[in-house]
Amino acid sequence: MKEKEFIVEGIKRAQIEEYLEKLFDRAGYSHCEIQRTPLGLRIVVYAARPGLVIGRRGRNIDKIVSEIKKNFGLDNINLDVREVEVPELDAQVMAREIARALERGINYKKVAHVMLRRIMEKAAGCCITISGKLSGELARTEKFFAGYLKYAGEYAETLVRTGYARAELKPGVIGIQVRILPELPKEMKIEKESEEKS
């Protein structure tokens, strides 16, 4: 594939991702995987509530496929929808839920603490960062964290899941970042177990 074709392909993938993100916002959209196959294009959508994506008897699927074909000039699309089994461990799903709660007018501190508790029932560590005009005229950043979380190094790159979302409110746009460590690294588990025994 030529460099120019590679760039065009990358832009198209980003546009499809953005389109699906808006379309399935209420379904707890997480992300999508786009794969080229010998038969065409395979799009796998991950959502917390796949029933809302599929619709009754799969009606939505055909409609979405025809819209993608029309909007992006693609043929032979196979759309597959999969459930995010543990939404509390999917940083993108959690970030979107926080954004929707803020847009409904719920106080950011209340939302952050409720989500933090919910995530920590399943995860080893979490940090929720909310930035923007939270109260008053000046923009600021608030962080809410619990458990163990790495911000740099190998564990931060390989184990920590990060999700981003935006909430559009009257004072301005609020940015949300959620970082989740699903489980402790093996070395830390061993250390913890030996500390508990001694």
Order of alpha helices (4+ residues) and beta strands (2+ residues): alpha-beta-beta-alpha-alpha-beta-alpha-alpha-beta-beta-alpha-beta-beta-alpha
